[in-house]
Amino acid sequence: MKIEQIRDMTKEEILQRKIEIEEELFNLRLQKSTKQLDNPLKLRTLRRDLSRINTALREEELGLKKLAQQGSGEKVQAKEQKEDKS
């Protein structure tokens, strides 16, 4: 998951995704401890995704970057503004 994808999500969606990743990491760590883990690289990608989510939440908290607002129309406007700057 790329940081741009995270910033296009609303805060509620990001928090929900964070919970899902934390649960999945917990389950994968259990599998690792019992030697049943099929794909050990999944741990790394989930840890990095969790870090990206935490970074985006912190940036929004500090006012450095804005997350998408509630509603689909505002997501489209945010993307259009982003393209205009490019």
Secondary structure, 3 states (H helix, E strand, C coil): CCHHHHHCCCHHHHHHHHHHHHHHHHHHHHHHHCCCCCCCHHHHHHHHHHHHHHHHHHHHHHCCCCCCCCCHHHHHHHHHHHHHHC
